[in-house]
Amino acid sequence: MSVYGQWVDATISAGSSKSSAIDLGREYDYLLLMLPSMEACKLSLKVSETSGGTYYNLGKNITTNEENFDRADVWKLGGYRFIKIASDKGHQSDVSIRVKGMRA
């Protein structure tokens, strides 16, 4: 039986390259993402054991392009609760990525 968390906005502010820290509310196995159209970039996931801790890269990057990139994706989260979504560059406007955790 799967357990899903609540949808949360992980917003990368204009000019920034990562979202603020997101607390998913509990540890999850997977992260579901709703990715909007955005400037071409590489997105990655950063995780921490605590909300104020050090954030580390987890897994592989995904590459976006500017051509109607709207899509959903699932990333292995491996039991983390605290995350940030990072981009390899700053964006001209805010990018809001919807995320929620899932336990298998």
BELGI-V726069 format. One record per helix or strand of 3 or more residues. SS is the DSSP state (A for helix, B for strand). FROM is the first residue (numbers start at 0). TO is the last residue. If there is no record, write none. Layout:
BEGIN
ss;from;to
SS;FROM;TO
SS;FROM;TO
END
This chain:
BEGIN
ss;from;to
B;7;11
B;21;34
B;40;47
B;55;63
B;70;86
B;94;102
END
